[in-house]
Every structure is written in C-alpha cells, then in structure tokens.
Amino acid sequence: MPDRATTRRPTAVVLGASAAGLFAAAALTEFADVTVVERDLLPTGPGPRRGVPQSRHAHMVWSGGVKAFEELLPGVVDASLARGARLAHIMGDMVSRAPNEVWFRRFTTTHHRNLVCSRELLDQVLRDRVLADPRVTLRQGTTALALEGDAGRVTGVRVRAGGEEGVLGADLVVDASGRGSRAPRWLSALGLPEVTEREVDAGVVYATRLYRAPEATRHLAFPIVNVQANPAKAPGRGGIVLPVEDDRWIVTLAGTRGGRPGDDPGAFADFALALGDPVIGELIKDAEPLGGVTTTRATGNRRRYYEKAPRWPDGFVVLGDAVAGYNPVYGHGLTVAAQCALAVRAVLGAADVTAPGTARRIQRAAARPVAAAWDLAVGQDAFYPGASDTPPTAMERFLARFVDRAVETGARSPRALGALLDVMGLEKPATRLFSPDLLLPMLLGPRRPHLTGPPLTEAERRAATPGTP
C-alpha cells in the first residue's frame, strides 16, 4: 500500500488562458494539479484582451461544441444563457445564404442548436468556472520562454515574470498558446525533427462593427443573418449579423484578395450593400453604430501535423490553435478546442499522466477533431486564387462538388439538412454525408423551388428596417 505522506498528484502546466487552455485545464484537473501560465493580465469582467485579437468578431459555437462544453463543464451553457447568451436553432433561427448562393429554408425540425453570444462573455464564463477550481493556479503576466528537458521527455517550462526567470517543473506541459505558438522552435531546440506544416490562406480580411439592435427587434429573438462568400466568384465576400447580449448586433464583413473590407466606418454599410445579396447592408444602413470598425488579417488555415512526428517527447502536448488555426468564417475553433480537451480526458482516463507514450497518445487523439474541422475549411478555401501553392486534388474537387449538391439539397429538405448539420456542427464524421438521409433526397427530391431571397418574415423585416415601406 502506497505511503500517503510520500505520494503526490501529478502536475501539469497549461500555456495560455484562452478557451483552448481553459478547456485543457478543466480536463486535466481530474488527474493533476494544474498551473495556467498566461502572458497577459486577464480582464476582471467581459472584455477584450491582446491575446485574443479575434474576440471582437462574430462567434458561434456549433452544436457539437455545445455538447462538448456540457460534457466537459456541466452547467457552463446554462451559465452563459443566464448572462445573455442564447441557443439558436440552426436553421430555424438563422437566415443563411450558402456559398453556392442558395438560400436555406428556415426549418425548425432539426435538433441542432448553436450557442450565440459575444466571445468576451463566453471567455468570462469559462474563466469564472475553470479558475475557481482549487486544483487550478493562475500565473498571469508570465511569459513562457522554452521547454525544459530533452528529446525524450519534457520536464517543465522556463518562464519570465516581472523581469525574473525561473522554471516550472511539470509532469505534463500543454501548449495552448494559439496561432503564435513557439512549439516548433522549442522542439527543434531539444533536437527533435521539424514538424510538417500546411497553410491554405484564402486571404480573408474581417471587419467588425457593433450596432445597437433596433428597438422593435428586441422582443422577436431576431435571427442570425448570414451571407456566405462564394469561392467560385473571387473575390469572395460575405458577412453576418449576430444578435448578442445587451441588445447589440455584432456585424462582421469579410472579403478575400481584391475585395477586402477596410476600417473606414463610412464605407462599412456600403460594403455590406455590395455583397451578393444586400440584406445585411439594408439591416444596418440606418442602425446606430457603437464605436468604430475592427479588422483582422491573420485568418488563414494553418495546421501543424504533430501527430505524425517521427519522434515525440513524453510530457508535452500541443492543443487548440497552436495545432491548427482555421478561417474564422467556419466557426469551428471553439468546438475543436473543447473536443480536444475531451480527448485529453479520455486518454488520461486509461493511462497515467507520467507513463511513457501518454503524451503521444493524447496528441494523436486530439488530431481527430482537428482533422474534421480542417477538411471542412480547406475544402472551401483551397479554391480561392492564391490560397495554396498546391492546387486542389481531384478528390478535393469531387468532394467540393458533392458538398455543393448536399447544400443545395439541404436548403430544401429538413431530412438532408439534418445530416448536413451533423457534419458541419462536428457532431458526426463526414461519412454522414453519404447516408440515406442525404443521398435519397439528393437523388429523388424534394423538388421544392429554391428561395429567391432571404427568408425574413415580414414582422422581422419591418422591425429591423422601420422606415422601409
């Protein structure tokens, strides 16, 4: 029988206190005492911070993410709803134009519900929940400098805080530091081979402005309005109106090379009016803006294939955007972060944190949700001019045509739409697209005509644009 006086819990250090790091910390608390190392000083309430430059833009958590949130942190969705978030039925509470310029009918028969709120609110809910755990210690204002250990095992991380350097020893170090992760350089410094990377960058620029929701829309649970860009008609331009807490609309516009939005407030509504459908411009042209325009340019899809590395050290794992960052238009980053944390928990439920090979098993398990989101994003973005040095393969072209047919079918069939949303929401693998639920409607019907415009109700349109006859 082990001596209770000499046994200790394993220790873990998580680099980064954004969503991916907080999810990882939540998963690890069952198996280790966790220290979260964060370079920035975290806000005391909902608010932006330097480490999450994309937080101003529109965010949604897909249905697969909502399920992962609840499995990982029971009650966290209700806590978000209590602060003003909402669960929106997709597509019942959404007016959406697909990349192939087909408008979806507003079916309410599917079970898929996305979590809708500002990123700032969601991050605060996660911080309040995870950092309140006594097994989690936060060290903010602290910069990670390098890994400690060797090519066989990472034993900790060297950090700097307040001008002083020191080493945090750990049985497991998790890098969740985002797109700016220095893991490739750190691994090279330990003598490990270079990790394979791929980048597919559609060249998208995002521009976001907050608006006060028109007063008449506030009692309607006004729908999300989404006009998606068409890769076949470069430059691709799109936008979204996301009603969020505190009677606000987050309006995010996007454009690829040759058609990008700028930060000029005077040109914002005009850009929206010039989209493939002017509905977003019509909704905001007379709305009250709340501040200026925020832009983001670092939007390319970038993946590091750590799970394929020929050698991998024990005691080190990379998660979140540090593994793969996606074009934000697809909205999969938060869902993947939560699903990767569930993969961490599943592996550690069957293997000791300190056991040889555990870190590699975690890295490979986390690659599965990463790959699902990657394939969906790259399957669209690879077709934009200049997105990649490698042209789309014959298989990627076939799948793109198939997905276009699937979208066209789902726009008119609730049965087909359910299968499509299972995949887009990261609830089920892409093989779901080849199920009878989608193939039969695709081959046999329905033959309902496509909508010719956005399916806003008359009440919604009058409430949003009261001056329109």
N, C-alpha and C positions, 0 to 999 in steps of 0.2 A: 504493500500500500504506500503511495507517494506521501512524502512529508509535506503537509500543508504549509509549513513555515518556509520551505525552500522552493516550492513550485510558484510559478508566476504566469500570468496571462501573457500571450504573445503581444507584441507591439507592432503597430502599423503607422506609417506616415503617409498622409494624402497631400499631394501638392496641388493646391487650387481649391477655393471655396465657392466656385460657381456650381451650377446644377450637377455636373458630372462628378465633381469632387464630393459634394454633399451626399449624393446617392451612394457613391462608393463608401463613404464613411458610415452611412446607415447600414449598408450590407455587412461591413466589417465588424461592427460593434458586437455582433453575436460571438465573434471568435477572437477579438483582440481589443486592446486599449488603443484608441486612435488619436493621433495628433494631426490636425489640419493646418497646413502651412499656407498662408495667404500673403502675397506681396502687398496688396492694397489694404487700406483701412476700410472695413465694411461699414455701409450706412446703418444707422440705428433704426431706420424705417424704410418703407419702399422708396427707392431712389436709384439713380444711375451710378455706375462706378466704372473706372477706367478699364478694368479687366473684362468688361462685357460691353464692348462698343456697339454691338448689335442690339442692345436691350431696348433701344428706342423704337425699333421697327415692330411690325405686326408679328405676333407669335400665336400659334395654336398648338395644342397637344393632341395628337391623333388618338383615336380610341384605344389602340394598342398601348400607347403611353399612359392613358388614364388607368388602364388595368394594371400596368406595371407600377405606377405610382402607389396605387392602393395595396398591391401585394407587398411592396417594399416598406411603405409607411402608411399603415391603415389609418384612415381618418384625415389624411392630408388633403384629399379632394374636397371633403366637406369643409375643412378649414379655409380653403381657397374660396369656396362658394360663400361662406359667411362673411368674407371680406369684399365681396362684389364680383367674383368670377361667375361664370355660368357654364352649363353644359349645353352645347348646341347640337341638335340633331343634324347630321350630315346625310342627306342634302335638304331636309325639310326646313332648317333654319339658315339656309345658305342659297344665295343666288349666284351661280357659277357658270362661267364660260370656259370651256376646256381649251387646251392648246390647239386642237383641230377646229376651233371656232364653233363648236356645238354647245348650245345652252342645255344644261341639265334641268329636267323637270324636278319640282320640289316634292320628292317622295318622303313620306314620314314613316314608311313601313319598315325601314331597316333599324337595327339596334344600335348603330354606330353614333356615339356622341363624343364630340371633341371638347376639351377644356379651353375656354376662351377668357383671357384676361391680359393685362399688361405683363410683360416679363418682369418688371420691377416688383409687382405684387407677388408673383409666383416665387421669385427668388427670396423675398422676405418670409413668405410662409415656410419655405424649405429651411431657411436659416433658423427661424424660430424653433422649428421642430427638431432638426438634427443637432444643432449646437446646444440645445437644452439637455441632451443626454449626458449624464455624468461620466460616461465612458469616452466622451469626445472632448479633447482640449484644442482650443483655437489659439494659434500663434499668428496674429496678423502683423502687417508691417514687416514681414520676414521674407527674404528672397532666397530661393534655392539656387545654389551655385554649382554643385557637382554631386555625383554619386560617390559613395564610399564603398570600398570592396574591390573585387576583381572580376575577371571574365566569368568566373564560376558562380559567384554569389555577391549580391549587393547587400551590404550590412547597415546602410543608413544613407544620410544625405548631409552634405555640408551646406550650411545656411549662413546668411548675414542679416543681422537686425541691429539697428541703431549704431552702425559702424563697427560692430563686433562680429567676428566669425566663430562658428562652433559646429559641432557635429551632433546630429540627432540620430542615434542608433535605432534600428528597427529590424524586425523580422521580415517585414514586407513594406516596400516603398511603392506607392501608386502615383504615377504621374497623370494628373487630370488638369494640367495647366493650360489646355486649349491649343489653338492654332499656333501659338508662339512657342510650343514645347521645344526644349533643347535636348530631348531624349536621344536623337540621332548622334549629336555631338558627344553626349555623355557616354553613350555605349561605345563609340569609337575610342574615346579616351581610356576605356577599360580593355581595349584590344579586341573588341568584337567587330565582325564584318559589317559593312554598310548595309542598311536595310533598303529593300526595294520600295520605290515610291511611284505613284502615278498622279497626274494632275489633269483634270478636264475643266477648263475655265471658260465659261460662256461669256466672260467679260461683263457681267451684270453689275450695274450700279443701282443702289437702293436709295431712295429719298423718302423721308417720312415727315409728316406734319400732323400735329394734334389739332382736333377741332372739337368745339362744343357741340354735342348732339342736338339737333333741332328739338325744341321742347315737345312738339307733338309726337315725336318718335319714341319718347322715353317710356311710355306705357305699352308699347307694341312689341317689346322684345325684338327690335329691328334686326333683320337678317344680316349676316355677313354678305358682302358683295365682292365678287372676285372675278376679274378678267385676266385670264392666263395668257402668257406670251406664246406665240406660235413659232417654233424653231424653223419651220419651213418658209417663213416670211421674215428673214432678217432685214433690219434689226428687230429683235423680239422685244415687245413692250407689253407690260401688264401692270396690274395694280389691285389693291384690296382695300376695302373699308371694313374695319374691325371694330364693332361697338364693344367698349370695355367699361370697367367700373367708373364710377363718378361721372356718369353721363358724358362720356367722351368717345370720340371716334379716333382710332389710330388709322391714318391713311398712308399706306406705303405704295409708292410707284417704283417701277423697275424698268430698265432698258439695257440692251446689250450694245456692243460696239456700233457706233454710228447712230444710236438712238437713245442715249442715256439721259436721265433727268439730272438737273443741276440743283444747286442750293438757293436759287433765286426764288423768294416767296411769290413774287409777281408772276412767275411762269409756271407755278405748280399746278394750278387748276387748268391752265391751257394744255399742259402735257397730258393731264387726265382726260380732257375732252378729245384729244387726238388719238386715244387708244383705239383698238379695233372696234370697240363699242364705247360710246361716250358716257355711259351710265354713271361712272364714278365722278367724272367731271361735272355732270349735271347735279349730282348729290352734294358736291362740296362748293360749287361756284359761289353760292350765297351764304354758306355756313360760316360761323365765327371761328377763325383760327386762334389757337392757343400757343403762340410762340412761332418760331421760325422753322426752317427746314434742316433736318439732319441727314447727312449722306454717309454711305458705307460703300467701299470699293473692294474690300477683301472678301469676295463671295464665291471664289472658285471651289470646285470639288477637289479635295486633295486627300489621298489615302496613303498610309504607310503600312506595309504588309509585315508587321511584326510577327504575326502568327506563322509566317513562312521562313523566318530567320533560321539559318542552319544551326546556330548556337544561340542559346538564351540563358541569361543568368537566373539562378534562383533568387527569390526575394525582390523581384522587380516586375511591375505590370504597368502598362500604359492603357488609358481609357479615354472615352469621350472624343472631343475634337482633336486631342493630341494624337489619336489614331487616324481619324477621318473627319474632315470638315466638309459640309455639304452646302450647295447653293441653298440659301435660306428659304427660297420660294417653296420648297417642298415640305418644309416644316417638320423634318424628321429628327433633328438633333436632340431635342429633349427626350423624345421617345426612345431613341437608341441609347442615350445615357442611362435611363432607368433600366432598360432591358439588359444592358451590360452589367449593371450593378447586381441584377438578379442572377446573372451568370456567375459573378463572383461568389455570391452566397451559395449557389448550387454546388459549385466546385468545393468550397470550403466546408460544406456540409458532409462531404465524403472524404476529405483529405486535410491533413494538418497544415496550418499556415507555414510551418517551418520545414515541411517534408520536401525532399528533393523532387523537382518536377512539378510542384504545385503551381508555381508562377506561370510556367509554360502552359499548363492545362487551362488556367484562367484566361491567358492571352488567346488561346485557340477558341475557347468557349465564347468569349466576347466578340470574336470575329464574325459569328453567325448573324447577330442583329446588324452589325456594321455592314456586312456584305449585302443584306437585304435592302437597306436604305441606299447603299452605294449604287446598286444595279438600277434602282428606280430613278435616281438622279442622273446618272451618266447616260441612261437610256434615252433621256431627252436632250441633255446639254451637249452631248457629243456631236449633235447635228448643227450646232451653231458654227458659223465660219470662224476659224482660228481658235476653236476651243481646245484642240489637242493636236500634237504632232502626228498622232496615229489616227487615220480615218476610221470611221465605224466599220466593224467587221460585217460580213454577210449575215451572221447570226444576229448582231445588234440591229441591222436594218430590218430583218424579218420580225424581230420582237417589237420594234418600233411600229411597224405596220399593224401587227397584231393588236398592240395596245390601243392604237388609234381606232381599230374596229371595236375593241372592247369598250372604249369610252363612248363611241357612237351608239353602241347597243345599250350601255348602262344609262345613257341620257334619257332613254325611253322606256326602260324596263326595270322595275324595282328588284326583280329577282337577279338580273345581271348586275345591277348596281351594288347589291349586297356582296356579291363575290368580288367585284372590283374594289370596294371599300375594305374588305377583309385584307386585301393585299396592300392597298395604299395606306391603310391605318396600321400596318405592321402587326396585324393580329395573326395572319396566316402567311405561309410561303407563297412564292409566285406561281407554284403549281396549281394553286386555287383558280387561276385564270383559265385553266384548261378543264375545269369541272363542268358537268352538265348544266349547272345553274347559269353559267355564262355562255357555254357553247350552243345550247339549244336555242335560247333567244337570239343569239347571233346568227344561227343558220335558218331558223324558222320564223322569226319575227320577235317582237311585235312590229307592226307596220304603221304605228302611230307617226304622224309627221313630226319633224323636228320643230322646236320652238323658233320663232323668228326674232325674238328679242328677250331681254331679261325678264324672268317671271316674278317681278314685283307685283304685289297686289295693288289695287287702286288706292286702298287706305294707306299702304306703306309709301306709295309714291307721293300722295297728297301731303302726308305728314312730313316727309323729308324735303319736299320742294313746294312749300305752301303758296309760292307766288305763281306756280305753273297752272294754267287753266285746265 
